[in-house]
Amino acid sequence: MKYKIGEVARILGISADLLRYYEEKGVVSPEKDPLNNYRYYDTWDINYLIDCLWYKNFGFGIEKVAQMVTECTYDTLLDTLEEKTRLIKENIRRQELLLRRIQTFTERLEATKSYVGKYEVRECSPFYYYINRYNSEYDNQAATLEISRRWLKYMPFTRRYFEIPENAVHGGSNDYEWGFSVSAEYAKELEIDVSPPVHEMLPVLCVHSAFTSSGQERFSPRSIDLLVDYARANKLEPIGGAFGNLACSVMENGEETGYFEVYLPVRELG
């Protein structure tokens, strides 16, 4: 029994263009009518095409599929399948990490909004960070640019990180710094290089809160003044600079509004 290209396309649910591609790659060799150039496929051709669909649905690309059907020895086929198994496992691991990340991110967003204007004293979790911007000026040194390019690939496991230097915490300036941070958990899971100029932040007692800032270029160290007041009112002494992360940027009342989670390291007095 012979089948025209349209009939084969309907039987297998694939396009005529894909059939022509597999012909070009030598997977099938339909007979051609010399008078009208129509292609006619036999059942063996269809068997080869079913093999192609079999491998394609494992996630192999059509070029690889054509090579597997026309060239693979038994051992080569096993090697190809083992390599695909490795890649699928890597993808599953990545998807599991992304699922965990989006769940924790969602939970963190829900919590951050409730922190605005409220204060608690607790330790921060350990993380790693680097700085690549001072006020509005980016650090263009080669080492910093290299880390930035590398860490951008780890998004969304990294976070936008800011620091407010100690003199700015106490009103001596309005300086601030920006960079990226990653939790110690994800740094280990993703095998991120944390050698200098990456820094490590160990758990430290902090006043923890959140604040918002609306409009461009409105971020200010003065947003944490109330944390300093809270610390002093509760017999806590601020030590060093403050730090935190941009939780998200959203539109509120027609303006871009950032939600920021912030930590102010402290020590108990007396």
C-alpha positions in Angstrom: 0.0 0.0 0.0 1.3 3.4 -0.9 0.4 6.7 0.7 0.7 10.3 -0.4 2.4 12.8 1.7 -0.9 14.4 2.9 -2.2 11.0 3.9 1.0 10.2 5.9 0.8 13.6 7.6 -2.8 12.9 8.7 -2.0 9.4 9.9 0.9 10.6 12.1 -0.4 14.0 12.9 2.8 15.8 11.7 3.4 18.4 9.0 4.3 17.8 5.4 7.4 20.0 6.0 8.6 17.7 8.7 8.1 14.7 6.4 10.3 16.5 3.8 12.9 17.2 6.4 13.1 13.5 7.4 13.4 12.7 3.7 16.2 15.2 3.3 18.0 13.6 6.3 17.6 10.1 4.8 15.2 8.7 7.3 12.6 7.9 4.6 12.9 7.5 0.8 9.5 7.8 -0.7 9.0 6.9 -4.4 8.5 9.9 -6.7 6.1 9.8 -9.6 8.3 11.1 -12.6 5.2 12.7 -14.2 3.9 14.8 -11.3 6.7 14.5 -8.7 4.2 13.2 -6.1 5.8 11.3 -3.2 4.5 7.9 -2.2 5.4 6.3 1.1 5.1 2.7 2.0 4.5 1.1 5.4 8.3 0.8 6.1 8.6 4.5 5.7 5.8 5.0 8.2 7.5 2.7 10.6 10.7 4.8 10.5 8.6 7.9 11.0 6.9 6.4 14.0 10.5 5.7 15.4 11.2 9.4 14.9 8.1 10.4 16.8 9.1 7.9 19.6 12.4 9.6 20.1 11.1 13.1 19.5 8.7 12.7 22.4 11.7 11.9 24.7 12.6 15.5 24.0 15.3 15.0 21.4 15.5 17.6 18.6 14.5 16.6 15.1 18.1 16.7 13.8 19.2 14.4 16.7 16.1 12.2 16.0 17.1 11.8 12.4 20.6 10.8 13.4 19.4 8.3 15.9 17.1 6.6 13.4 19.6 6.5 10.6 23.0 6.1 12.2 22.9 4.9 15.8 24.5 1.5 16.6 23.1 -0.3 19.6 25.8 1.0 21.9 25.6 4.5 20.6 21.8 4.5 21.1 22.4 3.4 24.8 25.0 6.2 25.2 22.6 8.7 23.7 19.7 7.7 26.0 22.0 7.7 29.1 23.1 11.3 28.2 19.5 12.3 27.8 18.7 10.7 31.2 21.4 12.9 32.8 20.0 16.0 31.2 16.4 15.2 32.3 17.6 14.7 35.9 19.4 18.0 35.8 16.3 19.7 34.5 14.1 18.0 37.1 16.5 19.2 39.8 16.4 22.7 38.4 12.6 22.7 38.2 12.4 21.5 41.8 14.6 24.3 42.9 12.5 26.8 40.9 9.4 25.5 42.5 10.8 25.8 46.0 12.1 29.3 45.1 8.8 30.6 43.8 7.0 29.2 46.8 9.4 30.8 49.3 9.4 34.1 47.3 5.6 34.2 47.4 5.6 33.5 51.1 8.2 36.2 51.6 6.2 38.7 49.6 3.1 38.0 51.7 5.1 38.5 54.9 7.0 41.6 53.8 3.9 43.7 53.4 2.8 42.8 56.9 6.3 43.9 58.2 5.9 47.5 57.0 5.8 49.8 60.0 6.4 46.9 62.4 9.5 45.8 64.2 10.9 42.6 65.6 14.3 41.6 67.0 15.8 38.4 65.6 18.8 37.0 63.9 19.2 37.2 60.1 19.9 34.0 58.2 23.4 33.5 56.8 24.0 34.7 53.2 26.6 35.8 50.7 26.7 39.1 48.9 28.7 41.5 46.8 28.4 45.2 46.0 28.5 46.6 42.5 26.9 50.0 42.8 27.6 53.0 45.1 24.7 55.4 45.1 24.0 55.7 41.4 27.5 54.7 40.1 28.3 51.2 39.1 31.7 49.6 39.8 33.3 48.8 36.4 36.3 47.0 37.7 36.9 43.7 35.8 36.5 41.5 38.9 33.2 43.0 39.8 31.8 42.9 36.2 32.8 39.2 36.0 30.9 38.4 39.2 27.9 40.4 38.1 27.7 38.5 34.8 28.0 35.2 36.6 25.5 36.0 39.3 22.9 37.3 36.9 22.7 33.7 35.6 21.7 32.5 39.0 18.5 34.6 39.1 15.9 34.1 40.6 17.9 32.5 43.4 19.8 35.7 43.9 18.2 38.9 45.3 18.7 42.6 44.9 20.7 43.6 48.0 21.4 47.0 49.5 23.6 48.3 52.3 23.3 51.6 54.3 26.8 52.4 55.7 27.1 53.1 59.5 27.5 56.9 59.1 24.4 57.0 56.9 22.5 55.0 59.5 23.2 57.7 62.0 22.4 60.6 59.7 25.9 61.5 58.7 25.3 61.0 55.0 22.7 59.7 52.6 25.0 57.2 51.0 23.9 53.7 50.1 25.2 50.7 48.1 23.6 48.0 45.9 24.5 44.6 44.8 23.2 41.0 44.9 22.8 38.4 47.7 22.2 34.7 47.8 21.2 32.6 50.8 23.8 30.2 52.2 21.5 27.3 51.2 21.3 28.2 47.6 25.0 29.1 47.4 25.7 25.5 48.4 23.0 24.0 46.2 24.1 25.8 43.1 27.8 25.6 43.9 28.2 29.4 43.6 31.8 30.7 43.9 31.8 32.8 47.0 35.5 33.8 47.0 36.3 37.5 47.4 35.1 40.1 46.5 32.0 38.2 47.6 31.4 38.6 51.3 29.7 36.3 53.9 27.1 37.6 56.3 26.8 35.4 59.4 23.7 35.4 61.7 23.6 38.5 63.7 21.0 40.0 66.1 19.0 42.7 64.2 15.9 44.8 64.3 13.9 43.6 61.4 11.3 45.5 59.5 10.1 46.6 56.0 9.5 49.9 54.3 8.2 51.2 51.0 9.5 53.8 48.6 7.5 55.3 45.7 8.9 57.0 42.6 12.2 56.7 40.9 15.4 57.7 42.8 13.4 58.0 46.0 15.3 55.3 47.9 16.9 56.9 51.0 18.8 55.8 54.1 16.3 57.9 56.0 13.8 55.2 55.5 15.4 53.3 58.4 15.3 56.1 60.9 12.4 54.5 62.7 14.4 51.3 63.1 17.1 53.3 64.9 14.5 55.0 67.1 12.9 51.6 67.9 16.3 50.1 68.8 17.2 52.9 71.1 13.8 52.9 72.8 14.2 49.2 73.5 17.8 49.4 75.0 19.5 48.2 71.8 22.5 49.8 70.3 22.8 49.9 66.4 26.2 48.5 65.3 27.6 48.9 61.8 25.4 49.5 58.8 22.0 48.3 57.9 21.2 45.9 55.0 18.4 44.3 53.2 16.7 43.3 50.0 14.3 44.6 47.5 11.3 42.4 47.8 9.5 43.6 44.7 8.5 46.6 42.7 4.8 47.2 41.9 2.5 49.9 40.8 0.5 51.6 43.6 -1.5 54.8 43.1 0.0 55.3 39.7 3.6 55.2 41.0 6.3 52.5 41.0 6.6 51.4 44.6 9.4 49.3 46.0 8.9 47.0 49.0 12.2 46.6 51.0 13.0 44.2 53.7 15.6 45.6 56.1 17.8 44.5 59.0 19.6 46.8 61.4 22.3 44.9 63.5 22.1 45.7 67.2 23.5 44.6 70.5 21.8 44.7 73.9 22.8 47.4 76.3 23.4 46.6 79.9 
